Amino acid sequence: MLNDTTLLLDLDGVSVVRVERLADGTRRVHLATADDRARACPACGVFATRVKGSAVTRPRDLPYGESGLEFRWHKRRWWCREAGCPRRSFTEQIPQLPAGARITMRLRGAAGRRIRDAASTVIQAARDLRLSWPTVMDAFRAVAREVTEAPLPEVKVLGIDETRRGRPRWEQDPATGKWMLTRDRWHTGFTDALGTGGLLGQVEGRTVADVLAWLAATPLTWRKSIEYVTIDMSATYRAAVRTGLPQATVVVDHFHVVQLANKMLSMVRRRTTAEMRGRRGRASDPEWKARRRLLRNREDLTDEQFATMWNTLLGEGTIGQTLLTAWIAKENLRNLLALARTGADRHQVGHARWKFLTWCADSDIPEVRQLAVTVDRWWAEIAAFIDTGHSNAKSEGINRVIKLVARNAFGLRDADNQRLRTRCVTTRRARGHLRTAQL
């Protein structure tokens, strides 16, 4: 029976018989089966012709209006006329409402898509749709297969970075009595560092074997398309890339190089204060007051701020001069990295490198010299950054989203569920579902 109310409901396979309003304001919708295929036996497929009885079910559907709708589906029970069929009788069912289902398939799909495409938490989707947590989680796992089973997009620049998940878990082997690590606190993520592919996958742990295991599970043609791999200054990841992706060029992220220089500067300040003053730094010490400005970029300091910092430290004797020497080393390193994306030739890069290494060698400061040694050991990867300009910024951004998902959920106990949720949330742009208004 086709009518305007049936068109408004838009639930395939059923028609609206009548609608009544209850005393509490709830609207009760009475439905009848409108699909002839509903009388086909689910076991043998033969269409039944003899009615056994009737049944009334109360399926739930998407919210409609402020008060929602309450369904009453009046359906029939049929006798199967096939003599060899093991099923003697059955009730009517349609694709949107299979036999035994208490919610419509479109409600189940909407619940899963709220988590997959709108980054909603499971409990929030359950509250909004008035469903249970297990029902919503099962719906999410079903729709998430479209993401996990889809082929990986072609990637030119692969980003690898780790993120901390939580506390490790240990279990004791009853046979040997030894304690074994069953859950690592670290996850390694693989991202599309140049395109919009988002998080391509995650693996538990951050060892060479963990990275190689994930790479081995990907197609060979996909691995061969990778030209560059961006990482932080991790020797473990560098060794894994050289083994699993020998054709790719390793690029170190410049942020971590500058971070290393800032750590060096803080170490110099603490050591010189302890040696010269015989104690830890205090708020009244000039080097303590200048600690923040020492870590800022030169171009971010006004002339007045720079002059105040420079003149104050210069007047402090050995402590101030040592700190200014280390600060100049840091700025020389930043000037070297700033040549990226400028089209600088190898002579300009070589001169900036020579200037940095010479200053560090002549400084006679152990921390500064160690920084120069580290930069020299990683020079091939740093030079690759200067030549290409590729960074691991997208991996860091995805790590922030991963932590945000866990924070919104007040922690996630199941590591597999966490990886599944973060994979879906971080690939929304590639799938065209970045904004919730598109749902």
C-alpha positions as semicolon CSV with decimal commas, in nm:
position;residue;x (nm);y (nm);z (nm)
1;M;0,000;0,000;0,000
2;L;0,171;0,315;-0,125
3;N;0,073;0,642;0,041
4;D;0,232;0,970;0,143
5;T;0,313;0,841;0,491
6;T;0,493;0,540;0,346
7;L;0,699;0,768;0,123
8;L;0,782;0,986;0,421
9;L;0,898;0,687;0,626
10;D;1,106;0,559;0,331
11;L;1,167;0,212;0,474
12;D;1,186;-0,035;0,188
13;G;0,971;-0,346;0,216
14;V;0,698;-0,216;0,446
15;S;0,405;0,023;0,416
16;V;0,235;0,239;0,676
17;V;-0,114;0,121;0,769
18;R;-0,194;0,388;1,025
19;V;-0,032;0,620;1,279
20;E;-0,165;0,687;1,627
21;R;-0,053;0,915;1,907
22;L;-0,037;0,766;2,255
23;A;-0,122;0,938;2,580
24;D;0,243;1,021;2,651
25;G;0,284;1,186;2,309
26;T;0,464;0,896;2,142
27;R;0,368;0,827;1,780
28;R;0,302;0,462;1,711
29;V;0,335;0,354;1,348
30;H;0,165;0,033;1,236
31;L;0,342;-0,137;0,945
32;A;0,250;-0,408;0,701
33;T;0,472;-0,608;0,468
34;A;0,480;-0,466;0,115
35;D;0,743;-0,692;-0,045
36;D;0,634;-1,021;-0,202
37;R;0,984;-1,161;-0,150
38;A;0,917;-1,165;0,224
39;R;0,720;-1,489;0,187
40;A;1,017;-1,673;0,033
41;C;1,149;-1,945;0,261
42;P;1,493;-1,843;0,391
43;A;1,609;-2,206;0,380
44;C;1,502;-2,327;0,034
45;G;1,385;-2,005;-0,137
46;V;1,044;-2,140;-0,238
47;F;0,756;-1,892;-0,214
48;A;0,496;-1,994;0,043
49;T;0,124;-1,983;-0,028
50;R;-0,034;-2,092;0,302
51;V;-0,047;-1,868;0,608
52;K;0,020;-2,030;0,944
53;G;-0,047;-1,730;1,167
54;S;0,054;-1,375;1,244
55;A;0,310;-1,199;1,463
56;V;0,375;-0,845;1,580
57;T;0,729;-0,718;1,634
58;R;0,861;-0,385;1,759
59;P;1,169;-0,296;1,554
60;R;1,352;0,028;1,620
61;D;1,452;0,278;1,355
62;L;1,635;0,607;1,318
63;P;1,506;0,892;1,536
64;Y;1,240;1,098;1,363
65;G;1,142;1,423;1,533
66;E;1,190;1,507;1,898
67;S;0,986;1,218;2,039
68;G;1,081;0,953;1,784
69;L;0,863;0,677;1,642
70;E;0,745;0,347;1,784
71;F;0,698;0,072;1,526
72;R;0,452;-0,216;1,524
73;W;0,517;-0,452;1,233
74;H;0,222;-0,680;1,167
75;K;0,363;-0,968;0,971
76;R;0,257;-1,319;0,885
77;R;0,400;-1,661;0,954
78;W;0,400;-1,895;0,654
79;W;0,409;-2,271;0,599
80;C;0,689;-2,382;0,366
81;R;0,534;-2,594;0,094
82;E;0,860;-2,768;-0,002
83;A;0,844;-3,121;0,136
84;G;1,221;-3,164;0,162
85;C;1,283;-2,833;0,334
86;P;1,405;-2,873;0,695
87;R;1,231;-2,552;0,791
88;R;0,860;-2,606;0,836
89;S;0,751;-2,246;0,894
90;F;0,897;-1,896;0,895
91;T;0,804;-1,534;0,949
92;E;0,830;-1,259;0,693
93;Q;1,158;-1,074;0,662
94;I;1,293;-0,796;0,440
95;P;1,650;-0,672;0,378
96;Q;1,602;-0,383;0,620
97;L;1,457;-0,613;0,888
98;P;1,597;-0,967;0,884
99;A;1,434;-1,233;1,095
100;G;1,508;-1,180;1,464
101;A;1,640;-0,827;1,413
102;R;1,536;-0,570;1,669
103;I;1,672;-0,267;1,483
104;T;1,664;-0,174;1,117
105;M;1,973;-0,211;0,904
106;R;1,980;0,162;0,834
107;L;1,986;0,234;1,206
108;R;2,270;-0,012;1,251
109;G;2,462;0,144;0,961
110;A;2,407;0,496;1,092
111;A;2,541;0,394;1,433
112;G;2,859;0,254;1,281
113;R;2,913;0,554;1,051
114;R;2,887;0,797;1,343
115;I;3,205;0,646;1,483
116;R;3,379;0,574;1,156
117;D;3,309;0,902;0,974
118;A;3,216;1,152;1,248
119;A;3,474;1,049;1,511
120;S;3,202;1,003;1,772
121;T;3,264;0,786;2,074
122;V;3,078;0,457;2,107
123;I;2,895;0,562;2,419
124;Q;2,787;0,894;2,268
125;A;2,648;0,725;1,957
126;A;2,467;0,475;2,180
127;R;2,308;0,756;2,380
128;D;2,204;0,955;2,075
129;L;2,046;0,655;1,901
130;R;1,923;0,486;2,222
131;L;2,116;0,167;2,162
132;S;2,345;-0,045;2,375
133;W;2,724;-0,018;2,369
134;P;2,780;-0,371;2,226
135;T;2,526;-0,309;1,948
136;V;2,696;0,013;1,839
137;M;3,043;-0,141;1,862
138;D;2,938;-0,437;1,647
139;A;2,791;-0,196;1,393
140;F;3,115;0,001;1,386
141;R;3,324;-0,310;1,329
142;A;3,101;-0,403;1,036
143;V;3,127;-0,068;0,856
144;A;3,498;-0,032;0,942
145;R;3,577;-0,327;0,716
146;E;3,533;-0,092;0,421
147;V;3,834;0,102;0,549
148;T;4,058;-0,184;0,657
149;E;3,991;-0,400;0,352
150;A;4,036;-0,119;0,100
151;P;4,369;-0,122;-0,092
152;L;4,633;0,117;0,033
153;P;4,663;0,439;-0,168
154;E;4,980;0,492;-0,363
155;V;5,230;0,670;-0,142
156;K;5,540;0,857;-0,250
157;V;5,653;0,974;0,095
158;L;5,594;0,739;0,388
159;G;5,602;0,874;0,742
160;I;5,694;0,651;1,037
161;D;5,657;0,762;1,397
162;E;5,571;0,615;1,734
163;T;5,304;0,711;1,983
164;R;5,262;0,599;2,340
165;R;4,941;0,408;2,409
166;G;4,954;0,337;2,782
167;R;5,114;0,108;3,034
168;P;5,277;-0,218;2,926
169;R;5,123;-0,546;3,028
170;W;5,322;-0,843;3,153
171;E;5,211;-1,202;3,204
172;Q;5,397;-1,486;3,370
173;D;5,454;-1,809;3,182
174;P;5,318;-2,087;3,407
175;A;5,565;-2,337;3,262
176;T;5,891;-2,141;3,293
177;G;5,792;-1,877;3,547
178;K;5,936;-1,601;3,328
179;W;5,753;-1,274;3,274
180;M;5,669;-1,191;2,912
181;L;5,557;-0,865;2,757
182;T;5,207;-0,917;2,615
183;R;5,119;-0,553;2,541
184;D;5,369;-0,287;2,445
185;R;5,323;0,071;2,555
186;W;5,431;0,196;2,211
187;H;5,254;0,183;1,875
188;T;5,428;0,254;1,546
189;G;5,218;0,437;1,287
190;F;5,264;0,455;0,911
191;T;5,121;0,764;0,741
192;D;5,097;0,927;0,402
193;A;5,342;1,210;0,471
194;L;5,278;1,395;0,145
195;G;4,921;1,319;0,037
196;T;4,586;1,290;0,214
197;G;4,590;0,915;0,279
198;G;4,611;0,965;0,655
199;L;4,705;0,673;0,878
200;L;4,786;0,371;0,663
201;G;4,833;0,128;0,948
202;Q;4,958;0,073;1,300
203;V;5,155;-0,201;1,466
204;E;5,223;-0,270;1,831
205;G;5,584;-0,207;1,932
206;R;5,862;0,004;1,783
207;T;6,138;-0,244;1,706
208;V;6,294;-0,326;1,370
209;A;6,100;-0,652;1,359
210;D;5,769;-0,472;1,421
211;V;5,826;-0,231;1,132
212;L;5,942;-0,506;0,897
213;A;5,640;-0,721;0,986
214;W;5,399;-0,445;0,879
215;L;5,591;-0,372;0,559
216;A;5,601;-0,743;0,471
217;A;5,220;-0,756;0,488
218;T;5,184;-0,486;0,220
219;P;5,195;-0,557;-0,156
220;L;5,538;-0,552;-0,319
221;T;5,424;-0,310;-0,590
222;W;5,303;-0,067;-0,321
223;R;5,637;-0,080;-0,141
224;K;5,827;-0,016;-0,462
225;S;5,631;0,305;-0,522
226;I;5,772;0,462;-0,201
227;E;6,057;0,702;-0,278
228;Y;6,114;0,870;0,059
229;V;6,058;0,776;0,423
230;T;6,044;1,050;0,687
231;I;6,136;0,960;1,044
232;D;6,259;1,123;1,362
233;M;6,618;1,066;1,470
234;S;6,558;0,700;1,550
235;A;6,833;0,455;1,458
236;T;6,579;0,171;1,490
237;Y;6,349;0,310;1,222
238;R;6,643;0,394;0,998
239;A;6,769;0,037;1,016
240;A;6,421;-0,100;0,945
241;V;6,376;0,125;0,639
242;R;6,713;0,032;0,497
243;T;6,615;-0,335;0,523
244;G;6,249;-0,325;0,421
245;L;6,262;-0,038;0,170
246;P;6,615;-0,038;0,027
247;Q;6,516;0,181;-0,269
248;A;6,374;0,459;-0,050
249;T;6,568;0,761;0,076
250;V;6,549;0,823;0,450
251;V;6,466;1,183;0,544
252;V;6,502;1,301;0,903
253;D;6,244;1,546;1,034
254;H;6,406;1,886;1,093
255;F;6,190;1,955;1,399
256;H;6,367;1,680;1,593
257;V;6,707;1,815;1,486
258;V;6,622;2,159;1,629
259;Q;6,474;1,991;1,935
260;L;6,804;1,813;1,988
261;A;6,987;2,147;1,971
262;N;6,751;2,299;2,227
263;K;6,807;2,006;2,460
264;M;7,180;2,060;2,423
265;L;7,137;2,424;2,520
266;S;6,941;2,334;2,833
267;M;7,204;2,077;2,932
268;V;7,479;2,337;2,896
269;R;7,286;2,582;3,112
270;R;7,229;2,328;3,389
271;R;7,589;2,205;3,387
272;T;7,752;2,547;3,387
273;T;7,523;2,670;3,665
274;A;7,607;2,366;3,879
275;E;7,982;2,404;3,817
276;M;8,009;2,780;3,864
277;R;7,750;2,834;4,137
278;G;7,763;2,496;4,307
279;R;7,385;2,457;4,304
280;R;7,081;2,434;4,080
281;G;6,950;2,736;3,898
282;R;6,735;2,989;4,080
283;A;6,483;3,242;3,960
284;S;6,723;3,523;4,046
285;D;7,000;3,389;3,819
286;P;7,036;3,577;3,486
287;E;7,079;3,253;3,290
288;W;6,759;3,120;3,447
289;K;6,568;3,432;3,349
290;A;6,693;3,399;2,991
291;R;6,622;3,026;2,959
292;R;6,305;3,075;2,750
293;R;6,457;3,328;2,515
294;L;6,756;3,102;2,459
295;L;6,521;2,837;2,319
296;R;6,333;3,075;2,090
297;N;6,427;3,140;1,730
298;R;6,630;3,452;1,663
299;E;6,369;3,590;1,422
300;D;6,100;3,552;1,688
301;L;6,287;3,783;1,927
302;T;6,251;4,156;1,897
303;D;6,567;4,367;1,886
304;E;6,501;4,479;2,242
305;Q;6,452;4,124;2,369
306;F;6,764;4,003;2,192
307;A;6,974;4,292;2,321
308;T;6,854;4,234;2,677
309;M;6,937;3,863;2,662
310;W;7,274;3,914;2,491
311;N;7,402;4,198;2,710
312;T;7,285;4,033;3,033
313;L;7,453;3,702;2,958
314;L;7,765;3,870;2,823
315;G;7,805;4,050;3,154
316;E;7,784;3,726;3,355
317;G;8,130;3,610;3,258
318;T;8,197;3,243;3,193
319;I;7,839;3,123;3,241
320;G;7,689;3,375;3,001
321;Q;7,962;3,342;2,739
322;T;7,932;2,963;2,741
323;L;7,556;2,986;2,693
324;L;7,590;3,238;2,409
325;T;7,843;3,012;2,238
326;A;7,599;2,719;2,257
327;W;7,313;2,945;2,141
328;I;7,513;3,052;1,833
329;A;7,574;2,683;1,753
330;K;7,200;2,623;1,769
331;E;7,130;2,917;1,539
332;N;7,397;2,804;1,293
333;L;7,225;2,465;1,277
334;R;6,888;2,633;1,218
335;N;7,041;2,842;0,938
336;L;7,166;2,522;0,780
337;L;6,820;2,362;0,795
338;A;6,657;2,682;0,668
339;L;6,817;2,621;0,328
340;A;6,550;2,357;0,261
341;R;6,287;2,458;0,004
342;T;6,500;2,755;-0,106
343;G;6,673;2,596;-0,405
344;A;7,018;2,632;-0,245
345;D;7,302;2,462;-0,434
346;R;7,553;2,226;-0,280
347;H;7,809;2,503;-0,230
348;Q;7,571;2,703;-0,012
349;V;7,477;2,395;0,185
350;G;7,842;2,294;0,222
351;H;7,941;2,638;0,346
352;A;7,659;2,646;0,604
353;R;7,755;2,298;0,722
354;W;8,123;2,392;0,748
355;K;8,032;2,704;0,947
356;F;7,827;2,499;1,194
357;L;8,083;2,222;1,241
358;T;8,375;2,465;1,272
359;W;8,197;2,668;1,538
360;C;8,114;2,354;1,735
361;A;8,470;2,223;1,712
362;D;8,619;2,553;1,829
363;S;8,368;2,598;2,113
364;D;8,542;2,353;2,349
365;I;8,200;2,270;2,501
366;P;8,134;1,893;2,533
367;E;7,759;1,919;2,466
368;V;7,809;2,136;2,158
369;R;8,070;1,900;2,016
370;Q;7,842;1,603;2,079
371;L;7,567;1,783;1,885
372;A;7,808;1,824;1,594
373;V;7,897;1,454;1,607
374;T;7,529;1,356;1,602
375;V;7,452;1,588;1,310
376;D;7,750;1,448;1,119
377;R;7,630;1,091;1,176
378;W;7,285;1,181;1,047
379;W;7,410;1,407;0,771
380;A;7,285;1,187;0,484
381;E;6,929;1,202;0,621
382;I;6,955;1,575;0,703
383;A;7,088;1,647;0,356
384;A;6,791;1,458;0,213
385;F;6,561;1,694;0,404
386;I;6,745;2,000;0,269
387;D;6,716;1,863;-0,085
388;T;6,348;1,758;-0,068
389;G;6,192;1,957;0,215
390;H;5,990;1,655;0,329
391;S;5,902;1,640;0,697
392;N;5,715;1,414;0,937
393;A;5,464;1,683;1,035
394;K;5,163;1,479;0,924
395;S;5,271;1,188;1,140
396;E;5,292;1,421;1,439
397;G;4,947;1,560;1,359
398;I;4,801;1,211;1,336
399;N;4,960;1,124;1,671
400;R;4,773;1,418;1,819
401;V;4,445;1,283;1,677
402;I;4,523;0,937;1,815
403;K;4,567;1,081;2,164
404;L;4,250;1,287;2,123
405;V;4,047;0,977;2,034
406;A;4,176;0,796;2,342
407;R;4,112;1,100;2,561
408;N;3,753;1,139;2,438
409;A;3,689;0,772;2,511
410;F;3,844;0,807;2,861
411;G;4,097;0,543;2,764
412;L;4,069;0,230;2,553
413;R;4,137;-0,113;2,700
414;D;4,144;-0,307;2,373
415;A;4,447;-0,218;2,162
416;D;4,288;-0,365;1,846
417;N;3,978;-0,149;1,890
418;Q;4,194;0,157;1,943
419;R;4,390;0,095;1,624
420;L;4,067;0,039;1,432
421;R;3,908;0,361;1,557
422;T;4,216;0,574;1,495
423;R;4,254;0,429;1,146
424;C;3,899;0,533;1,059
425;V;3,921;0,878;1,218
426;T;4,250;0,971;1,054
427;T;4,138;0,867;0,704
428;R;3,820;1,076;0,694
429;R;3,966;1,336;0,459
430;A;4,069;1,073;0,206
431;R;3,721;0,919;0,223
432;G;3,537;1,253;0,202
433;H;3,395;1,243;0,556
434;L;3,603;1,499;0,739
435;R;3,302;1,706;0,846
436;T;3,008;1,568;1,039
437;A;2,772;1,774;0,822
438;Q;2,843;1,532;0,537
439;L;2,686;1,237;0,723
